[in-house]
């Protein structure tokens, strides 16, 4: 799993996904500086830059869940055709939610999968540092199994 500052920020802003999170052993969590000093080594293993591996048996109030690719795929009815459309062909459609291919904008597989989940499940796109509702301007943009 590739964890970048951008991915942490995108996950933090993905409020809908954070609400769905039910902490499991093995989850990756980013903890703010003021919480890190209380991260007990029997509950969290520090990976780097404030990212911890969750070992369980603890309530997490201030952490940001960093879902792995397989966890993101389970959030939606995964459809490789729809994912392919999202990562490439969507840039050719009018109106497109992104100015270029999402695979160019999102630098890691996790970022790309997160963007796909946010688009397919919540009709949101990453724009200027936050997830915003995608307004198609009246045009119908195919999503999921409509492709």
Secondary structure as UniProt FT lines:
FT   HELIX           5..13
FT   HELIX           15..20
FT   TURN            25..26
FT   STRAND          28..31
FT   HELIX           33..36
FT   TURN            37..38
FT   TURN            41..43
FT   STRAND          44..48
FT   TURN            49..50
FT   STRAND          51..54
FT   STRAND          63..65
FT   HELIX           69..75
FT   HELIX           80..87
FT   HELIX           89..92
FT   HELIX           102..105
FT   HELIX           109..122
FT   STRAND          124..127
FT   TURN            128..129
FT   STRAND          130..133
FT   TURN            137..138
FT   HELIX           144..146
//
